[in-house]
Amino acid sequence: MTNTKNNERTPVQVAVVDDDYRIRDTIDRYVRRTGCETQLFADGQGCLDALDTTTFDIVVTDLQMPGVGGLEVLKNVKERSPSTDVIIVTGNADKATAIQALK
């Protein structure tokens, strides 16, 4: 998967944020197979820090993590880069949290 910026083809930049290394690595392997470039983060704060110098095309984040969680990552990413797509993944969410993420 590639972007076309300034008439150049560049790989799609994907941030993968999950405190569980097994999930993070699984998503990383899958995404790389599509031709995207990934940066991996073990917590939400690491991803937010990277946003100071990097613009991601897509951010895939776990919902529940210690410290900065997925909803805060979503909010910050959209404030800094509205065109960035954010995908929230979770193994245990309730309906209210899902509705909050959609808003």
C-alpha positions as CSV (number, residue, x, y, z in Angstrom):
1,M,0.0,0.0,0.0
2,T,1.4,3.4,-1.0
3,N,0.7,7.1,-0.7
4,T,1.2,9.5,-3.5
5,K,2.7,12.7,-2.1
6,N,4.3,15.3,-4.3
7,N,4.1,12.9,-7.2
8,E,6.2,10.3,-5.3
9,R,5.0,7.0,-4.1
10,T,5.7,6.4,-0.5
11,P,4.7,3.6,1.8
12,V,1.8,4.1,4.1
13,Q,3.0,5.0,7.6
14,V,1.3,3.0,10.4
15,A,1.6,3.3,14.1
16,V,0.8,0.2,16.1
17,V,0.1,0.9,19.8
18,D,-0.5,-2.0,22.2
19,D,0.9,-2.8,25.7
20,D,0.7,-6.5,24.8
21,Y,3.8,-7.4,22.7
22,R,2.2,-10.4,21.2
23,I,-0.7,-8.4,19.8
24,R,1.6,-5.6,18.7
25,D,3.9,-7.9,16.9
26,T,1.0,-9.8,15.2
27,I,-0.5,-6.6,13.9
28,D,3.0,-5.4,12.8
29,R,3.6,-8.6,10.8
30,Y,0.2,-8.4,9.1
31,V,0.5,-4.7,8.2
32,R,4.1,-5.0,6.9
33,R,2.9,-7.8,4.5
34,T,0.7,-5.1,2.8
35,G,3.8,-3.0,2.1
36,C,3.2,-0.4,4.8
37,E,5.9,0.8,7.1
38,T,5.2,0.5,10.9
39,Q,6.4,2.1,14.1
40,L,5.6,0.1,17.2
41,F,4.7,1.6,20.6
42,A,4.2,-0.3,23.9
43,D,2.1,2.6,25.3
44,G,0.0,5.5,24.2
45,Q,2.4,8.1,25.5
46,G,5.2,6.8,23.2
47,C,2.9,7.3,20.2
48,L,1.9,10.8,21.3
49,D,5.5,11.7,21.7
50,A,6.2,10.5,18.2
51,L,3.4,12.7,16.8
52,D,5.7,15.7,17.6
53,T,7.9,14.7,14.7
54,T,6.0,12.1,12.6
55,T,2.7,12.1,10.8
56,F,1.1,8.7,10.5
57,D,-1.4,7.7,7.8
58,I,-3.0,5.2,10.2
59,V,-2.8,4.5,13.9
60,V,-3.9,1.2,15.3
61,T,-4.3,1.4,19.0
62,D,-5.5,-0.8,21.9
63,L,-8.3,0.7,23.8
64,Q,-7.2,-0.2,27.3
65,M,-3.6,0.4,28.3
66,P,-1.9,1.6,31.4
67,G,-1.4,5.4,31.4
68,V,-2.5,6.9,28.1
69,G,-5.3,4.7,26.7
70,G,-6.7,4.3,23.2
71,L,-9.4,7.0,23.5
72,E,-6.8,9.6,24.5
73,V,-4.6,8.5,21.6
74,L,-7.6,8.9,19.3
75,K,-8.4,12.4,20.6
76,N,-4.8,13.6,20.3
77,V,-4.2,12.1,16.9
78,K,-7.3,13.7,15.5
79,E,-6.4,17.1,17.0
80,R,-2.9,17.0,15.5
81,S,-3.7,15.3,12.2
82,P,-7.4,15.1,11.3
83,S,-6.7,13.1,8.1
84,T,-5.1,10.3,10.0
85,D,-7.3,7.2,10.3
86,V,-7.4,5.6,13.8
87,I,-8.4,2.0,14.4
88,I,-9.2,1.0,18.0
89,V,-8.9,-2.6,18.9
90,T,-9.9,-4.2,22.2
91,G,-10.6,-7.5,23.7
92,N,-12.9,-6.2,26.4
93,A,-15.1,-3.1,25.8
94,D,-18.6,-2.2,26.7
95,K,-21.2,-0.5,24.6
96,A,-20.7,2.9,26.2
97,T,-17.0,2.9,25.5
98,A,-17.7,2.0,21.8
99,I,-20.2,4.8,21.5
100,Q,-17.7,7.3,23.1
101,A,-15.0,6.2,20.6
102,L,-17.3,6.8,17.7
103,K,-18.2,10.3,18.8
